């Protein structure tokens, strides 16, 4: 009878240990980034902010259009848009829309502009991947 009680005590201790801090089968959730992390906003004044953003490799940048006009955000140079093709996935943003770039994986400086208004310095900027 003593072995049986000891076996139950060991089983109970193992179950209690697992319930009190043993490994969990569900992974923990990542901490969300702040709302303004890796974001470029076209403000109500029709200018991008920030005009320069530094990000680590592999980042996606969210472009948000808070202006009352549409903007087509693309990589430099105009009109080829070949320097950083990941930016070209933003494309046309109507008022109130937002869209992410592709993954910016190469360490470099990526210029961007509004394809419909390429000479407007207010709608030009740089994403520095480092």
LINUR-V9894 format. One record per helix or strand of 2 or more residues. SS is the DSSP state (a for helix, b for strand). FROM is the first residue (numbers start at 1). TO is the last residue. If there is no record, write none. Layout:
ss = {SS	SS}
from = {FROM	FROM}
to = {TO	TO}
This chain:
ss = {a	b	b	b	b	b	a	b	b	b	a	a	b}
from = {2	39	48	52	62	71	85	91	98	108	115	121	125}
to = {19	42	49	55	65	75	89	93	100	114	117	123	129}
